[in-house]
Amino acid sequence: MVGWRAKSGLVLGPIVWMSKKVMNPMQMRSAGTPGAYASIVRHRGRVSGAEYETPVGVVEDGDAFLIALPYGSRAQWLRNVLAAGSATLVHEGATYRVDRPEMIPLATVADRFPASDQGLFRWLRVEDCLRLRNVAREEVGGRAA
């Protein structure tokens, strides 16, 4: 736990690998659907150009979406979104185009997250949050999502 709280690469490396190979595929089964814990951020690889989907915890905040960053700023999906300046977010069964990614201190928006998440964030010393601005709700299947 100390390694996670210190954001040590030696500790986070295996945790990130486990998340990518085990936890993310399990989360993707329901991510983005109404009532699911995780939403989906769709992003393009900044080097490969390949399309990726990553499950993330999202909270709506007015015209924006907030994503706490327990792994800090090293996550590849985060680096891809920041480099592109935009992404697509599937949240609660709707698809949104989002842009203007902005890293902000979690402390400034922590109260918008559920109390259980806030406790976990404190315990893991999560300091950063990503704010994505909602550009538009996209059409899905010929009607508004």
Backbone as CSV, one residue per row, in Angstrom:
resi,resn,N_x,N_y,N_z,CA_x,CA_y,CA_z,C_x,C_y,C_z
1,MET,0.813,-1.183,0.000,0.000,0.000,0.000,0.865,1.259,0.000
2,VAL,1.987,1.207,0.703,2.882,2.363,0.755,3.377,2.697,-0.643
3,GLY,3.719,1.665,-1.432,4.187,1.883,-2.797,3.141,2.534,-3.666
4,TRP,1.874,2.122,-3.514,0.789,2.727,-4.285,0.648,4.189,-3.889
5,ARG,0.612,4.438,-2.591,0.431,5.809,-2.112,1.563,6.712,-2.576
6,ALA,2.761,6.157,-2.716,3.911,6.936,-3.182,3.988,6.970,-4.710
7,LYS,3.070,6.263,-5.375,3.035,6.166,-6.841,4.336,5.580,-7.390
8,SER,4.875,4.582,-6.675,6.108,3.908,-7.079,5.876,3.075,-8.331
9,GLY,6.729,3.257,-9.320,6.638,2.470,-10.543,6.808,0.985,-10.286
10,LEU,7.619,0.625,-9.301,7.831,-0.788,-8.975,6.553,-1.443,-8.479
11,VAL,5.731,-0.693,-7.784,4.471,-1.222,-7.262,3.356,-1.057,-8.289
12,LEU,3.263,0.124,-8.899,2.171,0.379,-9.835,2.285,-0.440,-11.113
13,GLY,3.504,-0.759,-11.555,3.683,-1.539,-12.777,2.890,-2.840,-12.768
14,PRO,3.085,-3.702,-11.770,2.309,-4.945,-11.719,0.803,-4.719,-11.526
15,ILE,0.437,-3.674,-10.794,-0.986,-3.383,-10.585,-1.621,-2.945,-11.902
16,VAL,-0.932,-2.100,-12.652,-1.437,-1.659,-13.955,-1.553,-2.854,-14.891
17,TRP,-0.546,-3.733,-14.900,-0.596,-4.922,-15.749,-1.815,-5.778,-15.391
18,MET,-2.034,-5.997,-14.098,-3.173,-6.801,-13.636,-4.491,-6.139,-14.051
19,SER,-4.555,-4.838,-13.925,-5.766,-4.125,-14.329,-6.033,-4.308,-15.824
20,LYS,-4.997,-4.134,-16.646,-5.164,-4.246,-18.097,-5.552,-5.651,-18.532
21,LYS,-4.947,-6.642,-17.923,-5.136,-8.020,-18.379,-6.301,-8.752,-17.720
22,VAL,-6.667,-8.357,-16.508,-7.698,-9.095,-15.775,-8.923,-8.221,-15.473
23,MET,-8.684,-7.113,-14.785,-9.810,-6.298,-14.309,-10.536,-5.560,-15.445
24,ASN,-9.785,-4.935,-16.358,-10.427,-4.184,-17.431,-11.334,-5.050,-18.303
25,PRO,-10.880,-6.245,-18.729,-11.796,-7.076,-19.522,-13.074,-7.434,-18.757
26,MET,-12.969,-7.635,-17.443,-14.171,-7.931,-16.659,-15.076,-6.699,-16.599
27,GLN,-14.499,-5.521,-16.388,-15.271,-4.279,-16.316,-15.960,-3.985,-17.651
28,MET,-15.288,-4.291,-18.765,-15.822,-3.957,-20.087,-17.117,-4.710,-20.406
29,ARG,-17.402,-5.776,-19.691,-18.646,-6.524,-19.934,-19.879,-5.661,-19.698
30,SER,-19.805,-4.760,-18.724,-20.973,-3.922,-18.416,-20.682,-2.428,-18.500
31,ALA,-19.427,-2.054,-18.687,-19.050,-0.640,-18.690,-19.865,0.161,-19.699
32,GLY,-20.251,1.348,-19.280,-20.993,2.251,-20.152,-22.496,2.055,-20.142
33,THR,-22.958,0.963,-19.551,-24.401,0.708,-19.509,-25.022,1.405,-18.296
34,PRO,-26.329,1.658,-18.337,-26.977,2.313,-17.199,-26.757,1.537,-15.902
35,GLY,-26.323,2.239,-14.869,-26.116,1.638,-13.560,-24.763,0.980,-13.345
36,ALA,-23.945,0.862,-14.392,-22.630,0.224,-14.255,-21.689,1.143,-13.495
37,TYR,-20.750,0.553,-12.758,-19.762,1.363,-12.036,-18.854,2.102,-13.013
38,ALA,-18.437,1.399,-14.074,-17.475,1.978,-15.009,-18.148,2.492,-16.272
39,SER,-17.565,3.537,-16.800,-17.906,4.056,-18.120,-16.755,3.676,-19.043
40,ILE,-16.852,4.025,-20.314,-15.805,3.693,-21.278,-15.269,4.979,-21.890
41,VAL,-13.955,5.121,-21.886,-13.333,6.207,-22.633,-12.710,5.586,-23.878
42,ARG,-13.123,6.101,-25.037,-12.571,5.650,-26.319,-11.533,6.677,-26.753
43,HIS,-10.346,6.185,-27.070,-9.247,7.085,-27.400,-8.357,6.450,-28.458
44,ARG,-7.546,7.277,-29.096,-6.635,6.815,-30.147,-5.208,6.861,-29.615
45,GLY,-4.458,5.799,-29.875,-3.064,5.739,-29.460,-2.254,6.863,-30.093
46,ARG,-1.480,7.551,-29.298,-0.738,8.707,-29.806,0.426,8.296,-30.689
47,VAL,0.895,7.056,-30.582,1.981,6.567,-31.434,1.424,5.624,-32.494
48,SER,0.634,4.640,-32.068,0.134,3.613,-32.994,-1.030,4.098,-33.848
49,GLY,-1.807,5.033,-33.334,-3.012,5.472,-34.045,-4.170,4.499,-33.887
50,ALA,-3.955,3.417,-33.149,-4.999,2.407,-32.940,-6.080,2.946,-32.013
51,GLU,-7.295,2.439,-32.181,-8.422,2.807,-31.317,-8.426,1.906,-30.087
52,TYR,-8.640,2.501,-28.924,-8.684,1.761,-27.663,-9.923,2.133,-26.879
53,GLU,-10.343,1.217,-26.020,-11.428,1.461,-25.069,-10.930,1.081,-23.683
54,THR,-11.145,1.972,-22.731,-10.672,1.745,-21.378,-11.799,2.032,-20.392
55,PRO,-12.063,1.110,-19.467,-13.089,1.388,-18.457,-12.552,2.366,-17.408
56,VAL,-13.370,3.349,-17.065,-12.989,4.360,-16.070,-14.204,4.694,-15.215
57,GLY,-13.947,5.143,-13.996,-15.011,5.632,-13.125,-15.276,7.095,-13.444
58,VAL,-16.525,7.442,-13.738,-16.882,8.786,-14.175,-17.977,9.361,-13.291
59,VAL,-17.861,10.657,-13.025,-18.907,11.401,-12.321,-19.259,12.603,-13.187
60,GLU,-20.547,12.832,-13.389,-20.978,14.016,-14.139,-20.871,15.246,-13.249
61,ASP,-20.489,16.364,-13.866,-20.356,17.629,-13.147,-20.775,18.756,-14.088
62,GLY,-22.072,19.025,-14.143,-22.584,20.041,-15.055,-22.348,19.622,-16.494
63,ASP,-21.630,20.461,-17.258,-21.340,20.152,-18.658,-20.030,19.382,-18.813
64,ALA,-19.536,18.824,-17.727,-18.252,18.114,-17.754,-18.384,16.747,-17.106
65,PHE,-17.351,15.947,-17.292,-17.231,14.645,-16.656,-15.916,14.630,-15.893
66,LEU,-15.909,14.011,-14.727,-14.729,13.928,-13.882,-14.291,12.482,-13.752
67,ILE,-12.986,12.262,-13.867,-12.412,10.931,-13.725,-11.241,11.043,-12.753
68,ALA,-11.364,10.415,-11.589,-10.261,10.395,-10.627,-9.138,9.533,-11.201
69,LEU,-7.903,9.870,-10.861,-6.740,9.201,-11.442,-5.909,8.497,-10.369
70,PRO,-6.335,7.291,-9.943,-5.614,6.597,-8.875,-4.195,6.192,-9.256
71,TYR,-3.892,6.050,-10.560,-2.544,5.690,-11.000,-1.704,6.929,-11.303
72,GLY,-2.242,8.113,-11.078,-1.516,9.334,-11.409,-1.598,9.621,-12.896
73,SER,-0.615,10.334,-13.396,-0.648,10.781,-14.794,0.058,9.841,-15.760
74,ARG,0.433,8.653,-15.315,1.191,7.726,-16.160,0.329,6.823,-17.035
75,ALA,-0.955,6.756,-16.786,-1.812,5.831,-17.533,-1.789,6.170,-19.026
76,GLN,-1.629,5.145,-19.847,-1.544,5.361,-21.299,-2.816,5.992,-21.851
77,TRP,-3.987,5.554,-21.365,-5.225,6.131,-21.888,-5.257,7.628,-21.605
78,LEU,-4.799,8.031,-20.432,-4.784,9.446,-20.056,-3.835,10.223,-20.962
79,ARG,-2.656,9.684,-21.174,-1.678,10.351,-22.033,-2.210,10.482,-23.455
80,ASN,-2.949,9.456,-23.924,-3.547,9.516,-25.262,-4.604,10.613,-25.352
81,VAL,-5.468,10.683,-24.357,-6.538,11.689,-24.355,-5.951,13.096,-24.271
82,LEU,-4.964,13.287,-23.413,-4.335,14.605,-23.297,-3.659,15.010,-24.607
83,ALA,-2.988,14.063,-25.262,-2.304,14.365,-26.521,-3.297,14.704,-27.627
84,ALA,-4.410,13.970,-27.687,-5.406,14.193,-28.737,-6.268,15.423,-28.464
85,GLY,-6.466,15.729,-27.204,-7.329,16.855,-26.851,-8.807,16.531,-26.902
86,SER,-9.135,15.264,-27.153,-10.543,14.860,-27.206,-10.630,13.341,-27.074
87,ALA,-11.855,12.871,-26.884,-12.122,11.429,-26.781,-13.622,11.231,-26.928
88,THR,-14.044,10.005,-26.804,-15.459,9.668,-26.758,-15.699,8.963,-25.436
89,LEU,-16.795,9.286,-24.783,-17.124,8.706,-23.490,-18.481,8.031,-23.585
90,VAL,-18.549,6.775,-23.172,-19.816,6.050,-23.090,-20.161,5.974,-21.612
91,HIS,-21.240,6.657,-21.243,-21.602,6.805,-19.831,-23.105,6.651,-19.666
92,GLU,-23.500,5.729,-18.791,-24.920,5.500,-18.496,-25.744,5.254,-19.766
93,GLY,-25.162,4.525,-20.723,-25.879,4.145,-21.934,-25.875,5.188,-23.031
94,ALA,-25.284,6.344,-22.809,-25.207,7.399,-23.824,-23.752,7.599,-24.233
95,THR,-23.557,8.063,-25.463,-22.226,8.309,-25.995,-22.031,9.813,-26.159
96,TYR,-20.911,10.317,-25.654,-20.616,11.748,-25.675,-19.260,12.000,-26.316
97,ARG,-19.192,13.021,-27.137,-17.898,13.510,-27.585,-17.430,14.492,-26.513
98,VAL,-16.192,14.336,-26.079,-15.645,15.196,-25.031,-14.329,15.782,-25.511
99,ASP,-14.014,16.973,-25.007,-12.758,17.611,-25.377,-12.229,18.445,-24.216
100,ARG,-11.225,19.223,-24.468,-10.564,20.082,-23.491,-10.196,19.326,-22.215
101,PRO,-9.466,18.203,-22.358,-9.064,17.468,-21.150,-8.174,18.355,-20.284
102,GLU,-8.457,18.326,-19.006,-7.730,19.196,-18.082,-7.470,18.440,-16.788
103,MET,-6.211,18.363,-16.412,-5.858,17.761,-15.130,-6.094,18.814,-14.056
104,ILE,-6.830,18.428,-13.015,-7.107,19.338,-11.911,-6.866,18.614,-10.595
105,PRO,-6.632,19.358,-9.521,-6.475,18.699,-8.216,-7.794,18.043,-7.798
106,LEU,-7.727,16.796,-7.406,-8.925,16.087,-6.967,-9.589,16.809,-5.801
107,ALA,-8.790,17.421,-4.945,-9.339,18.106,-3.768,-10.362,19.174,-4.145
108,THR,-10.246,19.749,-5.346,-11.176,20.814,-5.752,-12.550,20.287,-6.156
109,VAL,-12.651,18.975,-6.438,-13.926,18.401,-6.882,-14.282,17.117,-6.145
110,ALA,-13.540,16.774,-5.109,-13.734,15.497,-4.411,-15.162,15.312,-3.921
111,ASP,-15.817,16.394,-3.527,-17.174,16.291,-2.992,-18.203,15.855,-4.037
112,ARG,-17.838,15.837,-5.312,-18.769,15.392,-6.349,-18.779,13.871,-6.512
113,PHE,-17.801,13.208,-5.916,-17.709,11.749,-5.974,-18.453,11.139,-4.785
114,PRO,-18.944,9.903,-4.922,-19.610,9.237,-3.797,-18.686,9.150,-2.581
115,ALA,-19.271,9.162,-1.400,-18.496,9.125,-0.153,-17.560,7.920,-0.106
116,SER,-18.020,6.767,-0.584,-17.168,5.573,-0.560,-15.930,5.766,-1.438
117,ASP,-16.089,6.403,-2.583,-14.947,6.680,-3.450,-14.012,7.694,-2.798
118,GLN,-14.579,8.699,-2.149,-13.752,9.717,-1.493,-12.839,9.081,-0.446
119,GLY,-13.378,8.144,0.321,-12.572,7.453,1.325,-11.437,6.669,0.682
120,LEU,-11.736,5.973,-0.402,-10.714,5.209,-1.115,-9.653,6.153,-1.687
121,PHE,-10.077,7.268,-2.236,-9.124,8.232,-2.796,-8.179,8.762,-1.717
122,ARG,-8.716,9.034,-0.544,-7.861,9.512,0.553,-6.863,8.431,0.956
123,TRP,-7.345,7.205,1.076,-6.515,6.087,1.503,-5.375,5.838,0.514
124,LEU,-5.680,5.952,-0.791,-4.675,5.714,-1.839,-3.905,6.980,-2.210
125,ARG,-4.239,8.080,-1.555,-3.616,9.388,-1.852,-3.761,9.768,-3.316
126,VAL,-4.970,9.663,-3.828,-5.243,10.092,-5.195,-5.282,11.618,-5.184
127,GLU,-4.451,12.227,-5.987,-4.328,13.683,-5.968,-4.883,14.361,-7.203
128,ASP,-4.999,13.625,-8.307,-5.381,14.241,-9.570,-6.702,13.720,-10.102
129,CYS,-7.295,14.549,-10.944,-8.567,14.241,-11.569,-8.511,14.787,-12.996
130,LEU,-9.183,14.123,-13.903,-9.285,14.609,-15.273,-10.681,15.160,-15.478
131,ARG,-10.755,16.380,-15.986,-12.041,16.981,-16.354,-12.138,16.968,-17.871
132,LEU,-13.234,16.419,-18.393,-13.518,16.398,-19.820,-14.793,17.182,-20.067
133,ARG,-14.769,18.095,-21.008,-15.956,18.908,-21.322,-16.809,18.190,-22.348
134,ASN,-18.107,18.172,-22.126,-19.060,17.546,-23.024,-19.247,18.430,-24.257
135,VAL,-18.889,17.888,-25.431,-19.084,18.614,-26.680,-20.500,18.383,-27.174
136,ALA,-20.891,17.116,-27.271,-22.228,16.787,-27.784,-22.546,15.336,-27.474
137,ARG,-23.825,15.105,-27.319,-24.321,13.743,-27.194,-24.490,13.226,-28.604
138,GLU,-23.934,12.076,-28.905,-23.938,11.562,-30.278,-25.172,10.725,-30.575
139,GLU,-25.471,10.634,-31.841,-26.567,9.793,-32.304,-26.127,8.339,-32.293
140,VAL,-26.974,7.477,-31.789,-26.699,6.050,-31.771,-27.927,5.338,-32.310
141,GLY,-27.740,4.549,-33.355,-28.857,3.788,-33.912,-29.971,4.678,-34.473
142,GLY,-29.609,5.860,-35.002,-30.599,6.712,-35.624,-31.373,7.609,-34.681
143,ARG,-31.083,7.547,-33.388,-31.759,8.436,-32.450,-30.765,8.882,-31.391
144,ALA,-31.086,9.921,-30.685,-30.176,10.436,-29.659,-29.944,9.375,-28.614
145,ALA,-28.697,9.211,-28.234,-28.338,8.213,-27.224,-28.768,8.681,-25.855
